[in-house]
């Protein structure tokens, strides 16, 4: 079955056909770096992390571009978010940018989200933005007004095609007064003149100013992916006006389609005081930082929670929301631990238990079918859960399973759960810190406890168990040995 993607531009699932066979260009709107990343960001960027992982797993050569917005993203009051934070913290604007850009990448690294191939900054691409604006003025899609430049939405008959919001309908119901320097209420800024107190400013043909938020993505996407590229991603809340404006200015400037497939991620919600779900956002102040979430939960548990719904659907976060996802992840990962332990002493060849190879093959097929159907991660995870039940039954049955069979089981977990979903660590690891080293230390303590039990030194055995429990490591004694998990 070919990969099918729900294309928001058209509102239907479509077969995915890259512009250039074997290669994929993908652009995802990145963060505005004026505060710490929250778990709402985790939902968006984990979703596209898995998309990129899967495309590469299937053999495609992916160029992944995700921008950093460090200028031009204005509040409703038309105050720049970066400048507002700089004033609040008595910092330079670029100090704010550096602080929160680092915080963003540190959090994504901790979550296991792969770095984009290119992370362009808006402030580093002012010439490209000015050139695009000049093209739009020359083609009479934009106009200069009092030192600012605006895109004239009435010149683009397709404006609104992504969000299905047409100019005529907007104008009829608009309560927004036309600003003196704008021809139409819906016109949006490509370039804003800088007031005297505005620190972030650049020279331009229209005077000192700064770029509009929307034009930044259009300019950077074209520079690194071309005028037309395969996939554009982002959050559903940015469909209007941001994504809509990107399309309009790009297609009017370049006279070709902008992005062929539009993938938009559902929001992460939190209950308000009345228990009704509302979007988690910095502007509402109802967010939980990703750093705080990672203090409480393993990164794999957070990923499991985010991937437990289809990327396009919203999900509600509240106290204990991730607990169930963490238990589900533990069941899968304990089967991986059992497999790895069995591999250490398994006889060569297939041995007994080769019937499970059919289950492994079915798991791979079911996983691929789920991912090829618009990256349906809940069903992909379900295929691993089905495999886990069979693996636990086999490895707890006392059957002498051969190394070839165990290798096939482990490869399925590693490829599907690890390489694609990012749920299976490469090494047995405790939460936080140097996981591989901590995991090795825990295994050493388990061996010491096993020796104490052989010698009937029950007091020492209990002491080791209790000390591990104090640091969040729970032991489970099984017929085939002891496994551990973090709590």
C-alpha positions as CSV (number, residue, x, y, z in Angstrom):
1,X,0.0,0.0,0.0
2,X,1.4,3.4,-0.9
3,X,1.9,6.1,1.8
4,X,-1.2,8.2,2.0
5,X,-1.3,11.6,3.7
6,X,-4.3,13.6,4.8
7,X,-3.7,16.9,2.9
8,X,-5.4,19.8,4.7
9,X,-5.1,21.6,1.3
10,X,-8.0,19.7,-0.3
11,X,-9.4,18.0,2.9
12,X,-8.7,14.4,1.7
13,X,-6.2,11.6,1.9
14,X,-3.9,11.5,-1.0
15,X,-1.1,9.2,-2.2
16,X,2.2,10.7,-1.4
17,X,4.3,11.3,-4.5
18,X,7.5,13.3,-3.9
19,X,8.4,15.9,-6.4
20,X,11.8,14.2,-6.9
21,X,11.6,10.4,-6.7
22,X,13.4,9.2,-3.6
23,X,13.7,12.6,-2.0
24,X,11.5,14.6,0.3
25,X,11.6,18.2,1.3
26,X,9.7,19.1,4.5
27,X,9.3,22.5,6.2
28,X,7.9,22.8,9.7
29,X,7.1,26.1,11.4
30,X,9.5,26.2,14.4
31,X,9.1,28.0,17.8
32,X,9.2,31.7,18.6
33,X,12.0,31.7,21.1
34,X,10.8,34.0,23.9
35,X,10.1,31.5,26.7
36,X,10.8,27.9,27.7
37,X,9.3,25.2,25.5
38,X,6.2,23.5,26.9
39,X,4.6,20.1,26.4
40,X,2.4,21.5,23.7
41,X,5.5,22.0,21.6
42,X,6.3,18.3,22.4
43,X,3.1,17.2,20.7
44,X,3.9,19.1,17.5
45,X,7.6,18.3,17.2
46,X,7.3,14.7,18.3
47,X,4.7,14.2,15.6
48,X,7.0,15.5,12.8
49,X,10.0,13.7,14.3
50,X,8.1,10.4,13.8
51,X,7.1,11.5,10.3
52,X,10.7,12.2,9.3
53,X,11.9,9.0,11.0
54,X,9.4,6.9,9.1
55,X,10.1,8.5,5.8
56,X,13.8,7.8,6.3
57,X,13.1,4.3,7.5
58,X,11.3,3.6,4.2
59,X,14.4,4.6,2.4
60,X,13.6,8.2,1.4
61,X,16.2,10.9,1.5
62,X,14.6,13.6,3.7
63,X,15.8,17.3,4.0
64,X,14.1,18.6,7.1
65,X,13.9,22.4,7.6
66,X,12.5,23.9,10.8
67,X,12.9,27.6,11.4
68,X,13.6,29.6,14.5
69,X,11.4,32.8,14.8
70,X,13.5,35.4,16.6
71,X,11.9,38.6,15.2
72,X,8.6,39.8,13.8
73,X,6.1,37.6,15.7
74,X,3.8,40.3,17.2
75,X,1.3,40.2,19.9
76,X,-2.2,41.5,19.3
77,X,-0.9,44.8,20.7
78,X,1.7,44.8,17.9
79,X,4.5,44.4,20.5
80,X,7.3,42.0,19.4
81,X,7.3,39.0,21.7
82,X,11.1,39.0,21.9
83,X,11.3,42.7,22.8
84,X,8.6,42.3,25.4
85,X,10.6,39.5,27.1
86,X,13.8,41.5,26.8
87,X,12.1,44.4,28.7
88,X,10.7,42.1,31.3
89,X,14.1,40.5,32.0
90,X,16.2,43.6,31.4
91,X,18.1,41.7,28.7
92,X,19.2,42.3,25.2
93,X,16.8,40.8,22.6
94,X,19.5,38.4,21.3
95,X,20.2,37.3,24.8
96,X,16.6,36.3,25.0
97,X,16.8,34.5,21.7
98,X,20.0,32.6,22.6
99,X,18.7,31.6,26.0
100,X,15.4,30.1,24.8
101,X,16.8,28.7,21.5
102,X,19.2,26.7,23.6
103,X,16.4,25.7,26.0
104,X,14.3,24.5,23.1
105,X,17.0,22.3,21.6
106,X,18.0,20.9,25.0
107,X,14.4,20.0,25.7
108,X,13.9,18.4,22.2
109,X,17.2,16.5,22.7
110,X,16.0,15.2,26.0
111,X,12.7,14.1,24.4
112,X,14.5,12.2,21.7
113,X,13.4,14.5,19.0
114,X,15.9,14.6,16.2
115,X,17.5,17.9,15.2
116,X,16.3,19.3,11.8
117,X,18.9,19.2,9.0
118,X,18.6,23.0,8.8
119,X,17.4,25.4,11.5
120,X,17.4,28.9,9.9
121,X,16.8,32.0,11.9
122,X,14.5,34.7,10.7
123,X,16.9,37.4,11.7
124,X,19.6,35.8,9.5
125,X,17.6,35.9,6.3
126,X,16.5,39.6,6.1
127,X,17.9,40.0,2.5
128,X,15.9,37.0,1.2
129,X,12.8,38.5,2.8
130,X,13.4,41.9,1.3
131,X,13.9,40.4,-2.1
132,X,10.6,38.5,-1.9
133,X,8.8,41.6,-0.8
134,X,10.2,43.6,-3.7
135,X,9.0,40.9,-6.1
136,X,5.5,41.2,-4.7
137,X,5.5,45.0,-5.0
138,X,6.7,44.7,-8.6
139,X,3.9,42.2,-9.4
140,X,1.4,44.6,-7.7
141,X,0.4,42.1,-5.0
142,X,1.9,44.4,-2.3
143,X,2.0,48.1,-1.6
144,X,4.0,50.6,0.4
145,X,2.3,52.7,3.0
146,X,4.0,55.1,5.4
147,X,7.2,53.0,5.6
148,X,5.5,49.7,5.9
149,X,4.6,47.1,3.2
150,X,1.3,45.2,3.1
151,X,0.1,42.3,1.0
152,X,-3.1,43.1,-0.9
153,X,-5.3,40.0,-0.4
154,X,-7.7,41.2,-3.0
155,X,-5.1,40.5,-5.7
156,X,-5.0,36.8,-4.9
157,X,-8.2,35.0,-5.9
158,X,-7.1,31.8,-4.0
159,X,-6.5,33.6,-0.7
160,X,-8.2,31.5,2.0
161,X,-8.0,28.1,0.2
162,X,-6.2,26.4,3.1
163,X,-8.5,27.5,5.9
164,X,-11.6,28.0,3.7
165,X,-11.9,31.6,4.8
166,X,-12.6,33.7,1.8
167,X,-12.0,37.5,1.7
168,X,-15.6,38.3,0.7
169,X,-17.0,36.5,3.8
170,X,-14.4,38.0,6.1
171,X,-15.1,41.5,4.8
172,X,-18.8,41.1,5.2
173,X,-18.5,40.1,8.8
174,X,-15.5,42.1,9.8
175,X,-15.6,44.3,12.9
176,X,-12.0,45.4,12.4
177,X,-11.6,49.0,11.3
178,X,-9.3,49.5,8.3
179,X,-6.1,51.0,9.6
180,X,-5.2,54.3,7.9
181,X,-2.2,52.7,6.2
182,X,-4.0,49.5,5.0
183,X,-6.3,49.3,2.0
184,X,-8.3,46.3,3.4
185,X,-8.7,44.9,6.9
186,X,-7.4,41.5,5.8
187,X,-4.2,42.9,4.3
188,X,-1.2,41.7,6.3
189,X,2.2,43.2,6.9
190,X,5.2,42.1,4.9
191,X,7.5,44.7,6.4
192,X,6.8,47.0,9.3
193,X,8.5,50.4,9.9
194,X,10.3,50.5,13.2
195,X,9.2,53.0,15.8
196,X,12.0,54.9,17.5
197,X,12.0,52.6,20.5
198,X,12.0,49.4,18.5
199,X,15.4,47.8,18.9
200,X,15.2,45.0,16.2
201,X,15.5,46.9,13.0
202,X,17.1,46.7,9.6
203,X,17.7,49.0,6.6
204,X,15.3,48.4,3.6
205,X,14.2,50.2,0.5
206,X,11.3,51.4,2.5
207,X,13.2,52.7,5.5
208,X,14.3,51.0,8.8
209,X,12.0,48.3,9.9
210,X,11.6,44.6,10.5
211,X,9.9,41.7,8.6
212,X,6.4,40.4,9.2
213,X,6.1,37.0,10.7
214,X,4.5,35.3,7.7
215,X,7.1,36.4,5.1
216,X,9.9,34.9,7.1
217,X,8.8,31.3,6.5
218,X,8.1,31.9,2.8
219,X,11.6,33.2,2.3
220,X,13.4,30.5,4.3
221,X,11.4,27.7,2.8
222,X,12.2,28.8,-0.7
223,X,15.9,29.3,0.0
224,X,16.4,25.8,1.4
225,X,13.7,23.7,-0.4
226,X,12.9,25.6,-3.5
227,X,9.8,27.5,-4.7
228,X,7.7,24.3,-4.5
229,X,8.4,21.5,-2.0
230,X,6.7,18.4,-0.7
231,X,5.4,18.8,2.8
232,X,4.6,21.8,5.0
233,X,3.9,21.1,8.7
234,X,2.8,23.0,11.7
235,X,0.2,23.4,14.4
236,X,-3.5,23.6,13.5
237,X,-3.8,26.9,15.4
238,X,-1.5,28.6,12.8
239,X,-3.7,27.7,9.8
240,X,-5.0,31.2,9.7
241,X,-3.6,33.7,9.2
242,X,0.0,32.4,9.2
243,X,-0.1,29.4,6.9
244,X,-2.7,31.1,4.7
245,X,-0.5,34.1,4.3
246,X,2.5,32.0,3.5
247,X,0.7,30.4,0.6
248,X,-0.6,33.6,-0.8
249,X,2.7,35.5,-0.8
250,X,4.7,32.6,-2.0
251,X,2.5,31.6,-4.9
252,X,1.9,35.2,-6.0
253,X,5.7,35.8,-5.9
254,X,6.8,32.6,-7.6
255,X,3.8,31.7,-9.8
256,X,4.0,28.1,-8.7
257,X,2.5,26.0,-6.0
258,X,4.1,26.5,-2.6
259,X,3.8,23.2,-0.7
260,X,2.1,20.1,-2.2
261,X,1.0,18.5,1.1
262,X,-0.1,20.3,4.3
263,X,0.0,18.4,7.6
264,X,-1.3,20.2,10.6
265,X,-1.0,18.9,14.2
266,X,-3.9,19.0,16.7
267,X,-3.4,21.1,19.8
268,X,-2.5,20.0,23.3
269,X,-5.3,21.0,25.6
270,X,-5.6,21.6,29.3
271,X,-8.8,21.8,31.4
272,X,-9.8,25.3,32.4
273,X,-11.4,26.1,35.8
274,X,-14.7,24.7,34.6
275,X,-13.1,21.5,33.3
276,X,-13.4,22.5,29.7
277,X,-10.4,21.8,27.4
278,X,-8.5,24.9,26.2
279,X,-5.3,25.1,24.2
280,X,-2.1,25.1,26.1
281,X,-0.2,28.3,25.2
282,X,2.3,30.7,26.6
283,X,0.0,33.6,26.0
284,X,-2.6,32.1,28.3
285,X,0.0,31.2,30.9
286,X,-1.6,27.7,31.3
287,X,1.5,25.7,30.2
288,X,3.7,23.1,31.7
289,X,7.3,23.4,30.6
290,X,8.8,20.3,29.0
291,X,11.7,20.5,31.4
292,X,9.3,20.1,34.3
293,X,7.4,17.2,32.6
294,X,10.7,15.4,32.0
295,X,11.5,15.6,35.8
296,X,8.4,13.6,36.4
297,X,8.2,11.3,33.4
298,X,10.6,9.4,31.2
299,X,10.9,10.9,27.7
300,X,9.6,7.7,26.2
301,X,6.4,7.9,28.4
302,X,5.8,11.5,27.1
303,X,6.3,10.3,23.6
304,X,4.0,7.4,24.2
305,X,1.3,9.8,25.4
306,X,1.7,12.1,22.4
307,X,1.7,9.3,19.9
308,X,-1.3,7.6,21.5
309,X,-3.6,9.8,19.4
310,X,-3.4,10.6,15.7
311,X,-1.2,13.6,15.1
312,X,-4.1,15.7,13.7
313,X,-6.3,15.2,16.8
314,X,-6.2,17.2,20.0
315,X,-5.2,15.6,23.3
316,X,-5.8,16.8,26.8
317,X,-3.0,17.0,29.4
318,X,-3.8,16.9,33.1
319,X,-2.3,15.5,36.3
320,X,-1.8,11.8,35.8
321,X,-2.5,11.9,32.1
322,X,0.8,10.4,31.2
323,X,0.6,7.6,33.8
324,X,-1.4,5.3,31.7
325,X,0.9,5.8,28.7
326,X,3.9,5.1,30.9
327,X,2.4,1.8,32.1
328,X,1.8,0.9,28.5
329,X,5.4,1.8,27.6
330,X,6.7,-0.3,30.5
331,X,4.9,-3.4,29.3
332,X,6.5,-3.1,25.9
333,X,9.9,-2.2,27.2
334,X,9.9,-5.0,29.8
335,X,9.4,-7.4,26.9
336,X,12.5,-5.8,25.2
337,X,14.5,-6.3,28.4
338,X,13.4,-9.9,28.7
339,X,14.5,-10.4,25.0
340,X,17.8,-8.8,25.6
341,X,18.5,-10.9,28.7
342,X,17.5,-14.1,26.9
343,X,19.9,-13.2,24.0
344,X,22.8,-13.3,26.4
345,X,22.5,-17.0,27.0
346,X,20.4,-18.3,24.1
347,X,21.6,-21.3,22.0
348,X,22.7,-20.6,18.4
349,X,20.2,-21.2,15.6
350,X,16.5,-21.0,15.8
351,X,15.9,-23.5,18.6
352,X,12.3,-23.7,19.8
353,X,9.8,-20.9,19.5
354,X,10.3,-20.3,15.8
355,X,6.5,-20.1,15.4
356,X,6.6,-16.5,16.7
357,X,8.5,-15.5,13.6
358,X,5.1,-15.4,11.8
359,X,3.9,-13.0,14.5
360,X,7.0,-10.8,14.0
361,X,6.3,-10.7,10.3
362,X,2.7,-9.8,10.9
363,X,3.7,-7.1,13.3
364,X,6.0,-5.5,10.7
365,X,3.2,-5.6,8.2
366,X,0.6,-4.2,10.5
367,X,3.0,-1.4,11.6
368,X,3.7,-0.4,8.1
369,X,0.0,-0.4,7.2
370,X,-0.7,1.9,10.1
371,X,2.0,4.3,9.3
372,X,1.3,4.3,5.6
373,X,-2.3,5.3,6.4
374,X,-1.4,8.9,7.3
375,X,1.0,8.0,10.1
376,X,-1.6,6.5,12.4
377,X,0.7,6.0,15.4
378,X,-2.0,4.6,17.8
379,X,-2.4,1.5,15.5
380,X,1.4,1.3,15.1
381,X,1.8,1.1,18.8
382,X,-1.1,-1.4,19.1
383,X,0.9,-3.7,16.7
384,X,3.8,-3.6,19.2
385,X,1.5,-4.3,22.1
386,X,0.2,-7.4,20.3
387,X,3.7,-8.5,19.7
388,X,4.5,-8.0,23.4
389,X,1.8,-10.3,24.5
390,X,3.2,-13.1,22.3
391,X,6.8,-12.4,23.4
392,X,5.9,-12.5,27.1
393,X,4.0,-15.7,26.7
394,X,6.9,-17.3,24.8
395,X,9.8,-16.1,27.1
396,X,7.9,-17.0,30.3
397,X,7.0,-20.5,29.0
398,X,10.4,-22.1,29.7
399,X,10.9,-22.7,26.0
400,X,14.6,-22.8,24.9
401,X,14.3,-20.0,22.3
402,X,17.2,-19.8,19.8
403,X,19.3,-16.7,19.2
404,X,18.0,-16.3,15.6
405,X,14.4,-16.0,16.9
406,X,15.4,-13.6,19.6
407,X,17.4,-11.5,17.2
408,X,14.3,-11.3,14.9
409,X,12.1,-10.2,17.9
410,X,14.7,-7.6,19.0
411,X,15.1,-6.3,15.5
412,X,11.4,-5.6,15.2
413,X,11.3,-3.7,18.5
414,X,14.5,-1.8,17.6
415,X,13.3,-0.9,14.1
416,X,9.7,-0.1,14.7
417,X,9.6,1.0,18.4
418,X,13.1,2.5,18.4
419,X,14.1,3.8,15.0
420,X,10.6,5.0,13.9
421,X,8.7,5.8,17.1
422,X,11.6,6.7,19.4
423,X,10.1,4.6,22.3
424,X,12.8,1.9,22.7
425,X,16.2,3.1,24.2
426,X,19.2,1.5,22.6
427,X,20.4,0.4,26.0
428,X,18.6,-0.5,29.2
429,X,18.5,2.8,31.0
430,X,17.3,4.5,34.1
431,X,15.4,7.8,33.9
432,X,17.6,10.9,33.4
433,X,21.3,11.3,33.4
434,X,23.7,8.9,31.7
435,X,21.1,6.2,31.1
436,X,23.4,3.5,29.7
437,X,25.8,3.9,32.7
438,X,23.0,3.9,35.2
439,X,21.4,0.9,33.6
440,X,24.7,-1.0,33.9
441,X,25.0,-0.1,37.6
442,X,21.5,-1.3,38.2
443,X,22.2,-4.6,36.5
444,X,25.4,-5.0,38.7
445,X,23.3,-4.4,41.9
446,X,20.8,-7.0,40.6
447,X,23.6,-9.5,40.2
448,X,24.8,-8.8,43.7
449,X,21.3,-9.3,45.0
450,X,21.0,-12.6,43.2
451,X,24.2,-13.8,44.8
452,X,22.9,-12.8,48.2
453,X,19.7,-14.8,47.6
454,X,21.8,-17.8,46.5
455,X,23.7,-17.5,49.8
456,X,20.3,-17.1,51.7
457,X,21.5,-13.7,52.8
458,X,17.9,-12.3,52.8
459,X,18.8,-9.2,54.7
460,X,21.3,-8.1,52.1
461,X,18.9,-9.0,49.3
462,X,16.1,-6.9,50.9
463,X,18.6,-4.0,51.5
464,X,19.5,-3.8,47.8
465,X,15.9,-3.9,46.8
466,X,14.9,-1.2,49.2
467,X,17.8,1.1,48.3
468,X,17.0,0.8,44.6
469,X,13.3,1.6,45.4
470,X,14.4,4.8,47.2
471,X,15.8,6.0,43.8
472,X,12.8,5.0,41.8
473,X,13.9,1.5,40.6
474,X,11.4,-1.3,41.1
475,X,12.5,-5.0,40.9
476,X,10.3,-7.8,39.7
477,X,11.5,-11.4,40.3
478,X,10.4,-13.8,37.6
479,X,11.1,-17.4,36.9
480,X,13.7,-16.5,34.3
481,X,15.4,-13.8,36.4
482,X,14.9,-10.3,37.8
483,X,13.9,-7.3,35.7
484,X,13.7,-3.7,36.7
485,X,11.8,-0.6,35.8
486,X,11.8,3.0,36.9
487,X,8.9,4.6,38.7
